[in-house]
């Protein structure tokens, strides 16, 4: 398992570890994002208890956590003891560890503890208030179910509310680091981002000896391939009945961007669609955005699937499952290859959104549109930068003229215009920067 682009997260954990005060940290993010690898990397060379929760009974959970503690304590009295509840176990644990260096307790997949015992957050609140908050302890709770972590660990309704000392929501790795996983050139790295979205686990599934499309067919277009049904698992983890959500995601993947368009394609009630889109936004699967410079009450709102893997899945796999089930994955691959240039336009925009704001120190980022056209990216920091993101060849003179006209129409005083593309035809003026797509997919120089 490769471990890249997690320096900020590790430093966050190390700062908390160095703090003299007891710590209760919440680390969460979607499945396969690398939470466990991050925690295990942080725990190296530190006294710790690492416990991975599953859906066993409460008694089994207690017994397995005790076993994890035994490996640290190596105390025969503790090993022979039987504990009827979590409070007794933690009291005994702290009693035997007292006076030693800081202890880190990591409870991975906290949502499973809640699913088995809905009262567990209240139990943990009591344990924290009475014992852990008075000891030299760092407690880390992690979870893949964003909704459960936000409801049961972060929200004001949670018994743990007000106890946490920090939280971090893990996101996919930046597109700049894809080359750390695969030996592909820039164009195929961009294509890979369109399928994986920078999720480390997915990238590790790619066989570096195989061409991009062979990996796609093996992982996503074959029955039993890991990415063939991964979207189903992701949605079921967060949603009781994902059927209507899947219809909405398929409509967005087909090109719908407005609420009315989604309603027309799905046949669902407008109020229902609005509610479901809000849930998908909360889960970071979908994002809703208003034109750059417009107020929060603007009704000119567009929606898009933020997660590249989900966009790939609902554009190509979900509507064509019958082909894969019928053994026609190779035929579907040819259809996807023929359409993939269309798919890559929004993917390049996503890459630009992820990478360029850091390069230019942008504090405010958005997209502007009107009936006259779109500005793919507007970034405001020390300077105002307007960006055009293209998958194909950019004709510099035409793109420059269009960007200036739209910026003027939007009332945006740009200091710099940037054109991102694979290839360029023509030469730019002094306030125009040409940025090859491959440059965005190189790790930043330290």
PEMO-V20235 format. One line per field, one symbol per residue. ss: DSSP state (a for helix, b for strand, c for the rest). phi: phi as a letter, one per 40 degrees, with the letter a starting at -180 (. if undefined). A space follows every 10 residues. Layout:
ss = ???
phi = ???
This chain:
ss = ccccccaaaa aaaaaaaacc ccbbbbbbcc ccccaaaaaa aaaccccbbb bbcccccaaa aaaaaaaaaa aaaccaaaaa cccccaaaaa aaaaaaaccc ccbbbbbbca aaaaaaccca aaaaaaaaaa caaaccbbbb bbbccaaaaa aaaacccccc cccccbbbbc ccccaaaaaa cccccaaaaa aaaaaaccca aaaaaccccc caaaaaaaaa cccccaaaca aaaaaaaacc ccaaaaaaaa aaacccccaa aaaaaaccca aaaaaaaaaa aacccbbbbb cccccccccc bbbbbccaaa aaaaaaaaaa aaaaacccaa aaaaaaaaaa aaaaaaaaaa aaaaaaaaaa cccbbbbbbb ccbbbbbbbb cccbbbbbbc ccbbbaaaaa aaaaaaaaaa cccccbbbbb bcbbbccccc cbbbbbaaaa cccccc
phi = .cbbfbcccc cdcccccccc cdbbbbbaid dgchcccccc cccdgbcabb bbcbbccdcc cccccdcccc cccfbccccc cbbcaccccc cccccccdgc cdbbbbbcfd dcccccbdcd dccccccccc bccbbcbbbb bbaccccccc ccbbccccdc dgccbiaacc bdccdcbccc cbcccdcccc ccccccggcd cccccccccb cdcccccccb bbcgcdccbd cccccccbbc bcdccccccc cccchcbbdc ccccccgccd cccccccccc cccgcbbbbb ddgccccdcc bbbacccdcc cccccbcdcb ccccccgbcc ccdcccdcbc ccccdcccdc ccccccdccb gccbbabbaa ccibbdabbb acbbbbbbbb cccccdcccc cccccccccc gbcccabbbb acabbhbccc cbbcbcddcc bbdccc
